[in-house]
Amino acid sequence: MDLRLEVVHVPVADVDRAKAFYTEMVGFDADRDNRLSDEVRVVQLTPPGSACSIVIGSGLSDMTPGSVDGLQLTVADMDAARGALVDRGVEVSDVEVLGRPGRPGFKHAYFRDPDGNRWTLQEIPAHT
């Protein structure tokens, strides 16, 4: 039995503002934007190269906008990925190297969407 995580809900207060942030600034693809009723709107966005999407919208849940912490995007090159986000106007933290003494560390950087949902960039270098 396959269990695939394919969509994660990210609660936002202003759907249009969040959609613009994720597509124009972070670079996600806008897969669909459906208004199902006056109260329900579903916007699905996918990071380039990802099999998992996020969904933002209205009337989807009781989650508080900005309450998600720890969504993680993996990148092969932290410096390039962080630089591209900063160039698009995303406020990204400095890079941290997390690890234990004597072991290789992993590069991480962090950013938040306009509602405060917190994302982590983690570098996982491509195998050469």
N, C-alpha and C positions, 0 to 999 in steps of 0.2 A: 504494500500500500504506500503510495506516494503522498506526502503531506507537504505541499508547497506554500510558502508564504509569498503571496503575490501582491497584496494591497494592505497598506497600513493607513489608518485614519489619523490625520493631523488636524486638531481643532483650531479654527481661526475665527476671528471676529468679523473681518471684512474679506469676503471671498475674492473680490476683484483685486484688492491690494495684495493679498497673498498670492494669487495666481500670477500677477505681474512680477512679484518678487522671485518666485520660483522659476518662472520661464525666462524673464528678461535678465535677472541678475545672477541666478544660480545656474541657469542653462538647462532646466528640465524641459522635456517635451510635453506639450499639452495634448493628451490622448483623446479626451472627451470633456465636454462641458454640457451637461444636460439639466434642464430645469424640468423637474417632474411634476411640480405644482407650484403655487405661490409661496409655499413654505419650504419646499425641498429642492435643493440644487446640488448636483454631484459633479465635481471637477476631478478628473484623474490625471496625474502628472507622473512622468517617469524620468529618473535620472538617465543620462546617456549611458548605454552599455549595461543597464540594470534589468534584471528579470522581475524586480519588485517595484511597484508603483506606490505613490501616496494618493490619498483621496482627501480633498478639502471640500467644504461646502456648507450648506445651511440645512437645518432640520435633520441632521444625521445622527446626533447623539447628544447626551447631556454633558459631555466632556468640556472642561473649561478651556477656552482659548489660551494657548501658551503653556499648557500643562504638560506637554510631552518633553521628556528629557532623555537624551541618549540615543537618538536615531543616528545611525552610523553609515557614512559613505566611505568606501575604500577606494584608494587611488594608488596608482603605480609610482607616481612622482609627486611627493608632497609640495615641493617648491613650485612646480609648474601649476598644480591644481590650486594651491593657495594664491599664487600670483594671478591666475585667471579670475578667481573670485574677487580679489581685491581690485583688480582692474575694472570689474563690472560694478564696483561700489559696495560690495558686501564687507561688513566689518568682521574680519577674521582675527582670532587671537594669534599671538606668536606661536611658533611651533614648539611643542614640548616633546622630549624624548622620554618615554616611560619604559622602564625595564629594571632588571635586577643586576647588581654588580657581577661582572664576569660574563654576562649574557648580552647579546645584541638587543638594543632597545627598539621601540616602535615609535615613529613620529606621529603625533596627534596635534590637531588644531581644532578650534571650536568657533561656531557662529550661531546666531539666533535669527529666526525669521521675525517679521514685524510684530508678531504677537508674543514673542518670547520663547517659542518652541526651540529647544537647543539641539543642535546637530554637532556630531563629531566627524572630522576627517581623520582617517587612519591610513597611513602609508603601508601598503603591502607590495613591495617591489615585485615586478614581473621576474620570473625565473629566466635566467639566461643560460 
